[in-house]
Amino acid sequence: MNNFFYVYMLQSITNEKKYYVGLTTDLRVRLQQHNSGKGKYSRLYNPWKLITVVAFDSKIKAMRFEKYLKSHSGRAFAKKHF
């Protein structure tokens, strides 16, 4: 049984300056959804490649980290470390 929550970062293959940060419990399905154009924002820059994944055993911790990565300081952190 998989009880993990994944915060992931994608990079556009067609525009390498575009990134997407999200949260899911199934990375494979979620990446397929992004690349098939089912996401409102992500369809503009698909296809995407997965560049970073962080697994959490707590949904609340995962949501907080996702929110952080979407903030100004979180984007700076991601740029430096990922």
Secondary structure as UniProt FT lines:
FT   STRAND          5..12
FT   TURN            16..17
FT   STRAND          19..24
FT   HELIX           27..35
FT   TURN            36..37
FT   TURN            40..41
FT   HELIX           42..45
FT   STRAND          48..56
FT   HELIX           59..69
FT   HELIX           72..81
//
